[in-house]
């Protein structure tokens, strides 16, 4: 304790610690020495607030000495990032001319510290606590700032990644946009090309439609369903020696629809002269015409069977005139010699394959029968027992069929050739005065067609009937047994009925005599309605058969006049 200033021999009265602390100057920011820090650390615990309030003011009549020594208070170090390591120096010195705290009125109170509970003035322990509270607040602020900084840095990194991702997406979008633009340009060019191609296809389609209309007009008759062709077979090798030429047959140049027959006849005056017969048909094939030439003219007619139209093609003529050759061929494996039947089947199989890309599926089955002496015989089956009969499909249907007739599924022309060989071995033939191997029956080949289009829910069915008729003969030329006479009568009767049926259809008569013959009754579905029909009239090139050729040509002309009205026979 320091002595007070001068004065006589009286001893100096001690200055209370609280008064001395009140008179200390503001805390110093200078570092506190270690010795001071140790003494400050050894200070006693702060007193209770009530004791502080009782002892806060100075005693009455006491004033601090103006020369009281300075007292330094050191702040102990506390853990923390640099803040508690700094010492705070508090100097307590009396101010001249000022009253101590707790004195009479007029004493000045220290300024309040924000956020810190005010303690008694001049209490170093309280100031230390306030400083520690400030330090803790600063540390909290510092920790919050660090957390905010870390959050900001993380947010900055996240934003950086997002910016990088957006840049990548932008680049990809630009590349995608460029690609789409290139594709759009390519598609625009493709559309222009397709539009030009479509326009060209439309033009070609119109040309095909016009050609089809022309062909339909050629195919049409009075009802638009029949044509008549005439074919003259070539001379055989043995016949060429007996007959040196074809002087009695004339084919006008640049006219493939006319045939002229000439012969020498006597008159009532006894003079002999040449008589000329002109015949006109839809097409005339001279002896040099090939099998391919003949089929080319009927290909469209055969094709209409795939469209659901019943089609019937039959060959008519005297025995030995080439009917079987026209319909079947010579029976060899050479495709160039094939007749109408194998070529028609091959054509339909090819047409069915071409229609597959349009959704059409077809199935085919074939049957082969003959009509001999008004009886039906199956040429593809064995002895089935019982006679074959023609029946209606149902009581409500006009469609006809032969219930016990064998139908063989076929998928190629080779299979059909095998059926032709089987049928030829079973067909009824006999030797006559006009032919060593004469067909004594009508041979009927029928190809049954079933078509469907699943995507369009369409179905169609039709029958292609290809008929090799028995040879027509006059009874006075037959010169055969009673059996051959009966066969000839049955043949000629059925052929006459065929002519009557055609004329009745042409004249639109209310009754058509289909049932008068097994032939016309069987072919009823292929002769009426929207059916299409073609007749080949085959004639022999031999002059000795001129009379039979005239009969055949006159019958064909009658059919052609009834159905078409374009053929005529004139005797000059």
C-alpha positions as CSV (number, residue, x, y, z in Angstrom):
1,X,0.0,0.0,0.0
2,X,1.6,3.3,-1.0
3,X,1.7,6.3,1.4
4,X,-0.5,9.3,0.7
5,X,1.1,12.7,-0.3
6,X,2.8,15.1,2.2
7,X,1.3,16.4,5.3
8,X,2.7,16.5,8.9
9,X,3.6,13.6,10.8
10,X,0.2,12.0,10.6
11,X,0.1,8.5,8.9
12,X,-1.6,8.0,5.6
13,X,-5.0,6.4,5.5
14,X,-5.2,3.4,3.2
15,X,-7.2,3.8,0.0
16,X,-10.0,1.2,-0.6
17,X,-9.4,-1.1,-3.6
18,X,-12.8,-0.3,-5.1
19,X,-12.1,3.4,-5.0
20,X,-8.7,2.9,-6.5
21,X,-10.2,0.8,-9.3
22,X,-12.8,3.5,-9.9
23,X,-10.2,6.0,-10.4
24,X,-8.2,3.9,-13.0
25,X,-8.0,5.1,-16.5
26,X,-9.4,3.1,-19.5
27,X,-8.1,-0.3,-20.2
28,X,-4.8,-0.4,-22.1
29,X,-4.5,-2.4,-25.3
30,X,-0.8,-3.0,-24.6
31,X,0.3,-6.6,-23.9
32,X,0.5,-7.6,-20.3
33,X,3.6,-9.0,-18.8
34,X,3.7,-12.6,-17.6
35,X,4.3,-11.5,-14.0
36,X,1.2,-9.4,-14.0
37,X,-0.7,-12.1,-15.7
38,X,0.3,-14.5,-12.9
39,X,-0.7,-12.0,-10.2
40,X,-4.0,-11.4,-11.9
41,X,-4.6,-15.1,-12.1
42,X,-4.0,-15.4,-8.4
43,X,-6.7,-12.8,-7.6
44,X,-9.5,-13.9,-5.3
45,X,-12.9,-14.9,-6.6
46,X,-15.3,-12.0,-7.2
47,X,-17.6,-11.0,-4.4
48,X,-21.3,-11.4,-4.4
49,X,-23.3,-8.6,-6.0
50,X,-24.8,-7.5,-2.7
51,X,-21.3,-7.0,-1.1
52,X,-20.2,-5.2,-4.2
53,X,-23.2,-2.8,-3.9
54,X,-22.4,-2.1,-0.2
55,X,-18.7,-1.5,-1.0
56,X,-19.1,0.2,-4.3
57,X,-19.0,3.7,-3.1
58,X,-16.1,5.4,-1.1
59,X,-16.4,6.3,2.5
60,X,-17.7,9.7,3.4
61,X,-15.1,12.3,3.3
62,X,-12.6,10.2,1.5
63,X,-11.0,11.3,-1.7
64,X,-8.2,9.6,-3.7
65,X,-4.8,11.1,-3.6
66,X,-3.8,12.8,-6.7
67,X,-0.6,11.1,-6.6
68,X,-1.9,7.6,-6.1
69,X,0.3,5.1,-8.0
70,X,-1.0,3.4,-11.2
71,X,-2.1,-0.2,-10.9
72,X,-1.9,-2.6,-13.8
73,X,-4.4,-5.4,-14.2
74,X,-3.4,-8.2,-16.5
75,X,-5.9,-10.5,-18.4
76,X,-5.2,-14.2,-18.2
77,X,-4.9,-16.0,-21.5
78,X,-7.8,-18.2,-22.6
79,X,-8.0,-20.8,-25.3
80,X,-9.1,-19.5,-28.7
81,X,-7.8,-18.5,-32.1
82,X,-5.6,-15.6,-31.0
83,X,-8.1,-13.5,-29.2
84,X,-7.5,-14.7,-25.6
85,X,-3.7,-14.5,-26.1
86,X,-3.9,-10.8,-26.1
87,X,-3.7,-9.0,-22.8
88,X,-5.7,-6.1,-21.8
89,X,-4.1,-3.5,-19.4
90,X,-6.4,-1.6,-17.2
91,X,-5.0,1.6,-15.6
92,X,-6.7,3.1,-12.7
93,X,-5.6,6.7,-11.9
94,X,-7.5,9.5,-10.3
95,X,-8.6,12.3,-12.6
96,X,-7.7,15.7,-11.3
97,X,-10.7,17.8,-10.4
98,X,-13.1,14.9,-10.7
99,X,-15.0,13.1,-8.0
100,X,-14.7,9.5,-7.3
101,X,-17.5,7.1,-8.0
102,X,-20.0,6.8,-5.3
103,X,-19.3,10.4,-4.1
104,X,-21.8,13.2,-4.0
105,X,-23.9,14.0,-7.0
106,X,-22.1,15.0,-10.1
107,X,-20.0,11.8,-10.5
108,X,-19.8,10.4,-14.1
109,X,-20.8,6.8,-14.7
110,X,-18.8,4.7,-17.3
111,X,-20.6,4.1,-20.7
112,X,-22.7,0.9,-21.0
113,X,-21.3,-2.0,-23.0
114,X,-23.8,-3.3,-25.7
115,X,-25.0,-6.9,-25.1
116,X,-23.2,-7.2,-21.7
117,X,-24.8,-6.9,-18.3
118,X,-23.5,-3.8,-16.5
119,X,-21.3,-4.4,-13.6
120,X,-20.1,-2.2,-10.8
121,X,-17.7,0.5,-11.9
122,X,-14.1,-0.2,-11.2
123,X,-14.6,-4.0,-10.9
124,X,-11.7,-5.7,-12.8
125,X,-13.2,-9.1,-12.5
126,X,-16.4,-7.9,-14.0
127,X,-14.5,-6.2,-16.8
128,X,-12.7,-9.4,-17.5
129,X,-16.0,-11.4,-17.6
130,X,-17.4,-8.8,-20.0
131,X,-14.3,-9.1,-22.2
132,X,-14.6,-12.9,-22.2
133,X,-18.2,-12.6,-23.2
134,X,-17.2,-10.3,-26.0
135,X,-14.5,-12.8,-27.0
136,X,-17.0,-15.6,-27.0
137,X,-19.4,-13.5,-29.1
138,X,-16.6,-12.7,-31.5
139,X,-15.6,-16.3,-31.7
140,X,-19.2,-17.3,-32.4
141,X,-19.3,-14.6,-35.1
142,X,-16.0,-15.8,-36.5
143,X,-17.3,-19.4,-36.5
144,X,-20.5,-18.3,-38.2
145,X,-18.5,-16.3,-40.8
146,X,-16.3,-19.4,-41.5
147,X,-19.4,-21.5,-41.9
148,X,-20.9,-18.9,-44.2
149,X,-17.7,-18.8,-46.1
150,X,-17.6,-22.6,-46.5
151,X,-21.2,-22.6,-47.5
152,X,-20.5,-19.8,-50.0
153,X,-17.5,-21.7,-51.4
154,X,-19.6,-24.9,-51.7
155,X,-22.4,-22.9,-53.3
156,X,-19.9,-21.3,-55.7
157,X,-18.5,-24.8,-56.6
158,X,-22.1,-26.0,-57.1
159,X,-22.9,-23.0,-59.3
160,X,-19.7,-23.6,-61.2
161,X,-20.7,-27.2,-61.9
162,X,-24.1,-26.1,-62.9
163,X,-22.7,-23.5,-65.2
164,X,-20.3,-26.1,-66.7
165,X,-23.3,-28.5,-67.1
166,X,-25.4,-25.8,-68.7
167,X,-22.6,-25.0,-71.1
168,X,-22.3,-28.7,-72.0
169,X,-26.1,-28.9,-72.5
170,X,-26.0,-25.7,-74.5
171,X,-23.3,-27.1,-76.8
172,X,-25.2,-30.4,-77.1
173,X,-28.4,-28.5,-77.9
174,X,-26.6,-26.4,-80.5
175,X,-25.1,-29.6,-82.1
176,X,-28.5,-31.3,-81.9
177,X,-30.1,-28.2,-83.5
178,X,-27.5,-28.3,-86.3
179,X,-28.1,-32.0,-86.8
180,X,-31.9,-31.5,-86.9
181,X,-31.4,-28.7,-89.4
182,X,-29.3,-30.9,-91.6
183,X,-31.9,-33.7,-91.3
184,X,-34.7,-31.2,-92.1
185,X,-32.8,-30.1,-95.2
186,X,-32.3,-33.7,-96.2
187,X,-35.9,-34.5,-95.6
188,X,-37.0,-31.5,-97.6
189,X,-34.8,-32.7,-100.5
190,X,-36.2,-36.3,-100.1
191,X,-39.8,-34.9,-100.1
192,X,-39.1,-33.1,-103.3
193,X,-37.7,-36.2,-104.8
194,X,-40.6,-38.3,-103.6
195,X,-43.1,-35.7,-104.9
196,X,-41.5,-35.9,-108.3
197,X,-41.4,-39.7,-108.2
198,X,-45.1,-39.8,-107.1
199,X,-46.0,-37.5,-109.9
200,X,-44.2,-39.8,-112.3
201,X,-45.9,-42.8,-110.8
202,X,-49.3,-41.2,-111.2
203,X,-48.5,-40.5,-114.8
204,X,-47.5,-44.2,-115.3
205,X,-50.6,-45.3,-113.4
206,X,-52.8,-43.3,-115.7
207,X,-51.1,-44.8,-118.7
208,X,-51.6,-48.3,-117.3
209,X,-55.3,-47.6,-116.6
210,X,-55.7,-46.4,-120.1
211,X,-54.0,-49.5,-121.4
212,X,-56.2,-51.6,-119.1
213,X,-59.3,-50.0,-120.4
214,X,-58.1,-50.7,-123.9
215,X,-57.5,-54.3,-123.0
216,X,-60.9,-54.5,-121.4
217,X,-62.5,-53.2,-124.5
218,X,-60.7,-55.9,-126.5
219,X,-61.8,-58.5,-123.9
220,X,-65.4,-57.2,-123.9
221,X,-68.3,-58.6,-125.8
222,X,-72.0,-57.7,-125.8
223,X,-71.8,-58.4,-122.1
224,X,-68.1,-57.7,-122.0
225,X,-67.3,-61.3,-120.9
226,X,-66.3,-63.4,-124.0
227,X,-63.8,-63.5,-126.8
228,X,-63.3,-66.0,-129.6
229,X,-59.8,-66.9,-130.9
230,X,-59.0,-69.1,-134.0
231,X,-55.9,-71.2,-134.2
232,X,-54.6,-73.2,-137.1
233,X,-52.2,-75.9,-136.1
234,X,-49.1,-76.5,-138.2
235,X,-48.6,-79.5,-140.5
236,X,-47.0,-82.5,-139.0
237,X,-43.9,-84.0,-140.6
238,X,-45.9,-86.9,-142.1
239,X,-48.5,-84.5,-143.4
240,X,-46.0,-82.3,-145.2
241,X,-45.3,-85.0,-147.7
242,X,-48.9,-85.5,-148.7
243,X,-49.8,-81.8,-148.8
244,X,-47.3,-79.4,-150.2
245,X,-48.9,-76.2,-149.0
246,X,-51.8,-74.3,-147.5
247,X,-53.3,-72.9,-150.7
248,X,-56.9,-73.2,-149.3
249,X,-56.0,-71.0,-146.2
250,X,-55.2,-67.3,-146.5
251,X,-54.1,-64.9,-143.8
252,X,-54.4,-61.3,-144.9
253,X,-51.1,-59.4,-144.2
254,X,-51.2,-56.8,-141.4
255,X,-54.6,-58.3,-140.2
256,X,-54.4,-60.7,-137.4
257,X,-58.2,-61.0,-137.0
258,X,-59.2,-62.5,-140.4
259,X,-59.0,-65.9,-141.9
260,X,-60.0,-66.8,-145.5
261,X,-60.9,-70.4,-146.7
262,X,-61.0,-71.2,-150.4
263,X,-62.2,-74.3,-152.2
264,X,-63.4,-75.3,-155.7
265,X,-67.0,-76.2,-156.0
266,X,-69.4,-77.0,-158.9
267,X,-72.4,-75.0,-159.8
268,X,-75.9,-75.9,-161.2
269,X,-74.6,-75.2,-164.6
270,X,-71.9,-77.8,-164.2
271,X,-69.0,-75.3,-164.1
272,X,-66.5,-75.4,-161.3
273,X,-65.2,-72.4,-159.6
274,X,-63.4,-71.2,-156.5
275,X,-65.5,-70.3,-153.4
276,X,-64.1,-68.0,-150.7
277,X,-65.2,-67.9,-147.1
278,X,-64.2,-65.0,-144.9
279,X,-64.2,-65.3,-141.0
280,X,-63.3,-62.6,-138.5
281,X,-62.5,-63.2,-134.8
282,X,-60.9,-61.4,-132.0
283,X,-57.6,-63.0,-132.9
284,X,-56.4,-65.4,-135.5
285,X,-53.2,-67.4,-135.0
286,X,-51.6,-68.9,-138.1
287,X,-49.7,-72.2,-138.1
288,X,-46.4,-70.5,-137.2
289,X,-47.7,-69.0,-133.9
290,X,-45.9,-70.3,-130.8
291,X,-47.4,-71.3,-127.5
292,X,-45.9,-68.1,-126.0
293,X,-47.7,-66.0,-128.6
294,X,-51.0,-67.6,-127.8
295,X,-50.7,-67.2,-124.0
296,X,-49.6,-63.6,-124.3
297,X,-53.0,-62.7,-125.6
298,X,-54.9,-64.4,-122.7
299,X,-52.5,-63.4,-119.8
300,X,-54.7,-60.6,-118.6
301,X,-57.8,-62.8,-118.7
302,X,-56.0,-65.4,-116.6
303,X,-54.8,-62.6,-114.2
304,X,-58.4,-61.6,-113.5
305,X,-58.9,-64.9,-111.6
306,X,-56.7,-63.4,-108.8
307,X,-59.2,-60.5,-108.6
308,X,-62.1,-62.9,-107.9
309,X,-63.6,-63.3,-111.4
310,X,-64.6,-66.8,-112.6
311,X,-62.7,-67.5,-115.8
312,X,-63.4,-70.2,-118.3
313,X,-61.2,-71.0,-121.3
314,X,-62.2,-73.9,-123.6
315,X,-60.8,-75.3,-126.8
316,X,-63.4,-76.4,-129.5
317,X,-62.8,-78.1,-132.8
318,X,-62.8,-81.3,-134.7
319,X,-60.7,-84.3,-133.5
320,X,-57.1,-83.9,-134.5
321,X,-57.3,-80.1,-134.8
322,X,-54.8,-79.4,-132.0
323,X,-57.1,-78.7,-129.0
324,X,-55.1,-80.8,-126.5
325,X,-51.8,-79.3,-127.8
326,X,-53.2,-75.8,-127.2
327,X,-54.4,-76.5,-123.7
328,X,-51.7,-78.8,-122.4
329,X,-48.8,-79.0,-124.8
330,X,-47.0,-82.1,-126.1
331,X,-46.4,-83.3,-122.5
332,X,-42.6,-82.6,-122.2
333,X,-40.5,-80.9,-119.7
334,X,-39.6,-78.1,-122.1
335,X,-41.3,-74.9,-120.8
336,X,-41.3,-73.4,-124.4
337,X,-43.8,-76.1,-125.4
338,X,-46.2,-75.8,-122.5
339,X,-49.8,-75.2,-123.3
340,X,-52.4,-72.9,-121.7
341,X,-52.9,-74.9,-118.5
342,X,-49.3,-75.0,-117.2
343,X,-48.6,-71.5,-118.3
344,X,-51.8,-70.1,-116.7
345,X,-50.8,-71.8,-113.4
346,X,-47.3,-70.4,-113.5
347,X,-48.7,-67.0,-114.3
348,X,-51.1,-67.1,-111.3
349,X,-48.4,-68.3,-108.9
350,X,-46.1,-65.4,-110.0
351,X,-49.0,-62.9,-109.7
352,X,-49.7,-64.1,-106.2
353,X,-46.1,-63.6,-105.1
354,X,-46.1,-60.1,-106.5
355,X,-49.3,-59.3,-104.5
356,X,-47.7,-60.5,-101.2
357,X,-46.2,-57.0,-100.5
358,X,-49.7,-55.6,-100.6
359,X,-50.9,-58.0,-97.9
360,X,-52.5,-60.6,-100.1
361,X,-52.1,-64.3,-99.4
362,X,-53.3,-67.0,-101.8
363,X,-53.9,-70.7,-101.7
364,X,-54.5,-73.0,-104.7
365,X,-56.0,-76.4,-105.2
366,X,-56.5,-78.3,-108.5
367,X,-59.0,-80.9,-109.7
368,X,-59.2,-82.8,-113.0
369,X,-62.2,-84.7,-114.3
370,X,-63.7,-85.8,-117.6
371,X,-67.3,-86.0,-118.8
372,X,-67.7,-89.2,-120.8
373,X,-71.1,-90.3,-122.1
374,X,-72.8,-87.9,-119.7
375,X,-70.9,-89.3,-116.7
376,X,-68.3,-87.6,-114.5
377,X,-64.9,-89.3,-113.8
378,X,-62.2,-88.2,-111.4
379,X,-58.9,-88.3,-113.3
380,X,-56.8,-87.7,-110.1
381,X,-58.3,-90.2,-107.8
382,X,-58.8,-94.0,-107.7
383,X,-62.0,-95.9,-107.6
384,X,-64.0,-94.0,-105.0
385,X,-67.1,-96.0,-105.5
386,X,-70.3,-94.4,-106.6
387,X,-70.9,-92.0,-109.5
388,X,-69.8,-88.3,-109.1
389,X,-72.7,-85.9,-109.1
390,X,-72.9,-82.1,-109.3
391,X,-74.5,-80.5,-106.2
392,X,-75.2,-77.0,-104.9
393,X,-72.9,-75.9,-102.1
394,X,-76.0,-75.2,-99.9
395,X,-79.7,-74.8,-100.4
396,X,-79.3,-71.0,-100.2
397,X,-76.4,-70.9,-102.7
398,X,-76.3,-71.0,-106.4
399,X,-72.6,-72.2,-106.4
400,X,-72.0,-75.7,-107.6
401,X,-69.4,-78.3,-106.7
402,X,-68.7,-82.1,-107.0
403,X,-68.6,-83.4,-103.4
404,X,-66.5,-86.5,-103.9
405,X,-64.0,-85.0,-106.4
406,X,-60.4,-84.9,-105.3
407,X,-58.8,-81.5,-105.0
408,X,-55.0,-81.5,-104.6
409,X,-53.3,-78.4,-103.1
410,X,-50.6,-77.1,-105.5
411,X,-47.9,-74.5,-105.1
412,X,-45.9,-74.7,-108.3
413,X,-46.3,-75.4,-112.0
414,X,-44.2,-78.6,-111.6
415,X,-46.9,-80.1,-109.4
416,X,-49.5,-79.2,-112.0
417,X,-47.4,-80.9,-114.7
418,X,-47.4,-84.1,-112.6
419,X,-51.2,-83.9,-112.3
420,X,-51.5,-83.4,-116.1
421,X,-49.5,-86.6,-116.7
422,X,-51.7,-88.5,-114.2
423,X,-54.9,-87.3,-115.9
424,X,-53.6,-88.0,-119.4
425,X,-53.0,-91.7,-118.4
426,X,-56.6,-92.0,-117.3
427,X,-58.4,-90.1,-120.0
428,X,-60.8,-91.9,-122.4
429,X,-59.4,-91.9,-125.9
430,X,-60.0,-94.1,-128.9
431,X,-59.1,-94.6,-132.5
432,X,-61.5,-93.0,-135.1
433,X,-61.5,-92.5,-138.8
434,X,-60.2,-89.0,-138.3
435,X,-57.6,-89.5,-135.5
436,X,-55.7,-92.5,-134.2
437,X,-56.0,-91.2,-130.6
438,X,-59.2,-89.2,-130.4
439,X,-60.4,-87.7,-127.1
440,X,-63.8,-89.2,-126.4
441,X,-64.6,-87.0,-123.4
442,X,-64.6,-83.4,-122.3
443,X,-61.6,-82.9,-120.0
444,X,-62.1,-80.1,-117.3
445,X,-59.2,-78.8,-115.3
446,X,-60.2,-76.4,-112.5
447,X,-57.9,-74.4,-110.3
448,X,-59.6,-73.2,-107.1
449,X,-58.2,-69.9,-105.7
450,X,-58.7,-68.5,-102.2
451,X,-57.3,-65.1,-101.4
452,X,-57.3,-62.9,-98.3
453,X,-55.9,-59.6,-97.1
454,X,-55.9,-59.5,-93.3
455,X,-54.8,-55.8,-93.0
456,X,-57.8,-54.7,-95.1
457,X,-60.2,-57.5,-94.0
458,X,-60.8,-58.6,-97.6
459,X,-61.4,-62.1,-99.0
460,X,-61.9,-63.4,-102.6
461,X,-62.4,-66.7,-104.2
462,X,-62.7,-67.8,-107.8
463,X,-62.3,-70.8,-110.1
464,X,-60.2,-70.9,-113.3
465,X,-61.7,-73.6,-115.6
466,X,-59.6,-74.8,-118.5
467,X,-61.6,-77.2,-120.8
468,X,-60.3,-79.4,-123.5
469,X,-63.6,-80.3,-125.3
470,X,-64.0,-83.6,-127.1
471,X,-63.5,-83.5,-130.9
472,X,-66.6,-82.7,-132.9
473,X,-67.4,-85.1,-135.7
474,X,-70.2,-85.7,-138.2
475,X,-71.9,-89.1,-137.9
476,X,-71.3,-89.9,-141.5
477,X,-67.6,-89.4,-141.0
478,X,-67.4,-91.5,-137.9
479,X,-67.3,-95.0,-139.5
480,X,-67.0,-96.7,-136.2
481,X,-68.7,-99.2,-134.0
482,X,-72.0,-98.7,-132.2
483,X,-69.9,-97.6,-129.1
484,X,-68.1,-94.9,-131.0
485,X,-71.5,-93.7,-132.5
486,X,-72.9,-93.4,-129.0
487,X,-69.8,-91.4,-127.9
488,X,-70.1,-89.2,-130.9
489,X,-73.8,-88.5,-130.3
490,X,-73.1,-87.6,-126.6
491,X,-70.2,-85.3,-127.6
492,X,-72.2,-83.5,-130.3
493,X,-75.2,-83.1,-128.1
494,X,-73.2,-81.5,-125.3
495,X,-71.5,-79.1,-127.8
496,X,-74.9,-78.1,-129.2
497,X,-76.1,-77.4,-125.7
498,X,-73.1,-75.2,-125.1
499,X,-74.0,-73.2,-128.2
500,X,-77.6,-72.8,-127.0
501,X,-76.5,-71.7,-123.6
502,X,-74.2,-69.0,-125.0
503,X,-77.0,-67.7,-127.3
504,X,-79.5,-67.7,-124.4
505,X,-77.1,-65.7,-122.2
506,X,-76.5,-63.3,-125.1
507,X,-80.2,-62.8,-125.7
508,X,-80.8,-62.4,-122.0
509,X,-83.5,-65.0,-122.1
510,X,-85.3,-65.8,-118.9
511,X,-84.4,-69.5,-119.1
512,X,-80.9,-70.8,-119.9
513,X,-80.7,-74.6,-120.5
514,X,-77.7,-75.3,-118.2
515,X,-79.1,-78.6,-117.1
516,X,-79.5,-80.0,-120.6
517,X,-75.8,-81.1,-120.5
518,X,-73.4,-82.1,-117.7
519,X,-70.8,-79.9,-119.3
520,X,-72.9,-76.7,-119.2
521,X,-74.3,-77.6,-115.8
522,X,-70.7,-78.0,-114.4
523,X,-69.5,-74.8,-116.0
524,X,-72.6,-72.8,-115.0
525,X,-70.6,-70.7,-112.4
526,X,-68.1,-69.8,-115.1
527,X,-70.6,-68.8,-117.8
528,X,-73.0,-66.5,-116.0
529,X,-72.9,-63.3,-114.0
530,X,-69.5,-61.5,-114.0
531,X,-67.6,-64.6,-115.4
532,X,-65.1,-64.1,-118.2
533,X,-65.0,-66.6,-121.0
534,X,-62.7,-67.4,-124.0
535,X,-63.2,-69.9,-126.7
536,X,-60.4,-71.3,-128.9
537,X,-61.7,-72.7,-132.2
538,X,-59.0,-75.0,-133.5
539,X,-58.9,-76.1,-137.1
540,X,-56.8,-78.5,-139.1
541,X,-54.6,-77.3,-141.9
542,X,-55.3,-80.3,-144.0
543,X,-57.4,-79.6,-147.1
544,X,-59.2,-83.0,-146.7
545,X,-60.6,-81.7,-143.4
546,X,-61.9,-78.5,-145.0
547,X,-65.6,-79.4,-144.4
548,X,-65.1,-80.0,-140.7
549,X,-63.1,-76.8,-140.4
550,X,-66.0,-74.9,-142.0
551,X,-68.4,-76.4,-139.5
552,X,-66.1,-75.4,-136.6
553,X,-65.6,-71.9,-137.9
554,X,-69.4,-71.4,-138.4
555,X,-70.1,-72.5,-134.9
556,X,-67.4,-70.1,-133.5
557,X,-68.8,-67.3,-135.7
558,X,-72.3,-67.8,-134.3
559,X,-70.9,-67.5,-130.8
560,X,-68.9,-64.5,-131.7
561,X,-71.9,-62.8,-133.4
562,X,-74.1,-63.5,-130.4
563,X,-71.6,-62.2,-127.9
564,X,-69.6,-59.6,-129.8
565,X,-71.2,-59.0,-133.1
566,X,-67.9,-58.5,-134.9
567,X,-67.5,-61.8,-136.8
568,X,-69.2,-62.7,-140.0
569,X,-69.1,-65.5,-142.6
570,X,-69.6,-64.5,-146.2
571,X,-69.9,-66.8,-149.2
572,X,-68.8,-65.2,-152.4
